[in-house]
Amino acid sequence: MGTARTPRNRWIEEGLAVLATAGVDAVRVEALAKRLGVTKGGFYGYFADRDALLTAMLDVWESEATDQVLERVESLDPKTKARMAGLLTFSSDRLLPIDLAIRDWARRDEAVAARLRRVDNARMSLLRETIGVFCEDPDEVEARSLLAFCAIIGAHFLAADHEGRSRVEVLTRAADLLFEPRDR
């Protein structure tokens, strides 16, 4: 009886796990094989080389970060849709660390930067759509969308205290301000 091959998606998932914890430079075929407890020979049945694996990893991330998130929120009301999309992406134990690692990787790789730009543009489009429901001024829609996106990403880098408030309380209030019509 032959030995079962390690499925293609296991190589990708292990690559994403390493990317999220140690960065793109740590995603190496030999290291992944060791983590999976297999030889590296099976890798080449699925991927021509490391670059092919990295591309497959980006494909999976992009699908999960945009298509799958949008599918999960499409039936929600606009305000809930944007908040839920943000929660699914930027507070999950899976997508958040991958997203942050890809942002770091994109600083050094133009192709990855282009991929990140495409994902971020899809996210901004959802924010514009959501905020455009209650705000007619395109400049204000764009500004609120940018602030919302910056708040959700920046919250993972900011080390400041909030004078008797929790980070969650402050972010919730910020979202309320960004996703509510202003009084005129």
C-alpha positions as CSV (number, residue, x, y, z in Angstrom):
1,M,0.0,0.0,0.0
2,G,1.4,3.4,-1.0
3,T,1.9,6.3,1.3
4,A,-0.7,9.1,1.0
5,R,0.6,12.4,-0.3
6,T,0.3,15.5,1.8
7,P,-2.6,17.4,0.2
8,R,-1.8,20.7,-1.6
9,N,-3.9,22.7,0.8
10,R,-1.8,21.5,3.8
11,W,1.3,23.0,2.2
12,I,-0.6,26.2,1.7
13,E,-2.0,26.3,5.2
14,E,1.3,25.5,6.7
15,G,2.9,28.3,4.6
16,L,0.3,30.8,5.8
17,A,0.8,29.8,9.4
18,V,4.6,30.3,9.1
19,L,4.0,33.6,7.2
20,A,1.7,34.8,10.0
21,T,4.1,34.0,12.8
22,A,7.6,34.5,11.3
23,G,7.2,36.4,8.0
24,V,7.7,35.5,4.3
25,D,11.5,34.8,4.7
26,A,10.7,31.9,7.0
27,V,8.4,30.2,4.4
28,R,10.9,27.6,3.1
29,V,10.1,24.3,1.5
30,E,12.4,22.2,3.8
31,A,11.1,23.9,6.9
32,L,7.5,23.4,5.9
33,A,8.2,19.7,5.1
34,K,9.7,19.3,8.6
35,R,6.7,21.0,10.2
36,L,4.4,18.7,8.3
37,G,6.5,15.6,9.1
38,V,7.0,14.7,5.5
39,T,9.8,14.9,2.9
40,K,10.0,17.8,0.5
41,G,9.6,15.6,-2.5
42,G,5.8,15.7,-2.3
43,F,5.9,19.5,-2.5
44,Y,7.1,19.4,-6.1
45,G,4.1,17.4,-7.1
46,Y,2.0,20.5,-6.5
47,F,4.3,23.4,-6.9
48,A,7.1,24.2,-9.4
49,D,9.0,26.1,-6.7
50,R,8.7,28.3,-3.6
51,D,7.4,31.2,-5.7
52,A,4.5,29.0,-6.9
53,L,3.6,28.2,-3.2
54,L,3.8,31.9,-2.3
55,T,1.4,32.8,-5.1
56,A,-1.0,30.0,-4.0
57,M,-0.8,31.4,-0.4
58,L,-1.7,34.9,-1.7
59,D,-4.6,33.4,-3.7
60,V,-6.0,31.7,-0.6
61,W,-5.6,34.9,1.5
62,E,-7.2,37.1,-1.1
63,S,-10.2,34.8,-1.5
64,E,-10.7,34.5,2.3
65,A,-10.1,38.2,2.9
66,T,-12.4,39.5,0.2
67,D,-14.7,37.0,-1.5
68,Q,-15.5,34.8,1.5
69,V,-15.9,37.8,3.8
70,L,-18.2,39.6,1.4
71,E,-20.3,36.4,0.9
72,R,-20.7,36.1,4.7
73,V,-21.9,39.7,5.1
74,E,-23.9,40.3,1.9
75,S,-27.4,39.8,3.4
76,L,-26.7,42.2,6.3
77,D,-27.9,45.8,6.6
78,P,-25.1,48.3,5.4
79,K,-23.9,49.4,8.8
80,T,-23.7,45.9,10.2
81,K,-22.1,44.7,6.9
82,A,-19.1,47.0,7.3
83,R,-18.7,46.3,11.0
84,M,-19.0,42.5,10.5
85,A,-16.6,42.5,7.6
86,G,-14.1,44.4,9.7
87,L,-14.5,42.0,12.6
88,L,-14.2,38.9,10.3
89,T,-11.0,40.3,8.8
90,F,-9.2,42.3,11.5
91,S,-10.1,40.5,14.8
92,S,-9.9,36.9,13.7
93,D,-7.1,34.6,14.8
94,R,-6.6,33.5,11.3
95,L,-6.9,36.4,8.9
96,L,-5.5,39.2,11.0
97,P,-2.0,37.8,11.5
98,I,-1.8,36.8,7.8
99,D,-3.0,40.3,6.8
100,L,-0.4,42.0,8.9
101,A,2.3,39.7,7.6
102,I,1.3,40.4,4.0
103,R,1.4,44.2,4.7
104,D,4.9,43.8,5.9
105,W,5.8,41.6,2.9
106,A,4.2,44.2,0.5
107,R,6.7,46.8,1.7
108,R,9.5,44.8,0.0
109,D,7.7,43.2,-3.0
110,E,5.8,45.2,-5.7
111,A,3.7,42.2,-6.8
112,V,2.5,41.6,-3.3
113,A,1.9,45.3,-2.9
114,A,-0.3,45.2,-6.0
115,R,-2.2,42.3,-4.5
116,L,-2.7,44.1,-1.2
117,R,-3.9,47.2,-3.0
118,R,-6.5,45.1,-4.8
119,V,-7.7,43.6,-1.5
120,D,-7.7,47.0,0.2
121,N,-9.6,48.6,-2.7
122,A,-12.3,45.9,-2.3
123,R,-12.5,46.7,1.4
124,M,-12.6,50.5,0.8
125,S,-15.4,49.9,-1.8
126,L,-17.5,48.1,0.9
127,L,-16.9,51.0,3.3
128,R,-17.9,53.6,0.6
129,E,-21.0,51.6,-0.2
130,T,-21.9,51.4,3.5
131,I,-21.2,55.1,4.3
132,G,-22.8,56.2,1.1
133,V,-26.2,54.9,2.3
134,F,-26.4,57.8,4.8
135,C,-23.9,60.3,3.5
136,E,-24.3,62.0,0.1
137,D,-21.1,64.1,0.0
138,P,-18.5,62.0,-1.9
139,D,-15.6,63.7,-0.1
140,E,-17.1,62.9,3.3
141,V,-17.8,59.3,2.2
142,E,-14.1,58.9,1.2
143,A,-12.8,60.6,4.4
144,R,-15.0,58.5,6.7
145,S,-14.1,55.3,4.7
146,L,-10.4,56.1,5.1
147,L,-10.7,56.9,8.8
148,A,-12.7,53.6,9.4
149,F,-10.0,51.6,7.6
150,C,-7.2,53.3,9.4
151,A,-8.8,52.9,12.8
152,I,-9.3,49.1,12.3
153,I,-5.7,48.5,11.1
154,G,-4.1,51.1,13.3
155,A,-5.7,49.7,16.4
156,H,-3.3,46.7,16.1
157,F,-0.2,48.9,16.2
158,L,-1.2,51.7,18.7
159,A,0.1,51.2,22.2
160,A,-1.6,54.2,23.8
161,D,-3.9,54.1,26.8
162,H,-7.4,55.6,26.6
163,E,-7.8,57.3,30.0
164,G,-10.1,54.9,31.8
165,R,-11.6,53.4,28.7
166,S,-10.9,50.1,27.0
167,R,-9.6,49.9,23.5
168,V,-12.9,48.1,22.5
169,E,-14.9,51.0,24.0
170,V,-13.0,53.6,22.1
171,L,-13.1,51.7,18.8
172,T,-16.9,51.1,19.3
173,R,-17.4,54.8,19.8
174,A,-15.2,55.6,16.8
175,A,-17.3,53.3,14.7
176,D,-20.5,55.0,15.9
177,L,-19.1,58.3,14.9
178,L,-18.0,57.1,11.5
179,F,-21.1,55.1,10.6
180,E,-23.8,57.5,11.8
181,P,-25.1,60.5,9.8
182,R,-23.9,63.8,11.3
183,D,-26.5,66.3,12.5
184,R,-26.8,69.2,10.3
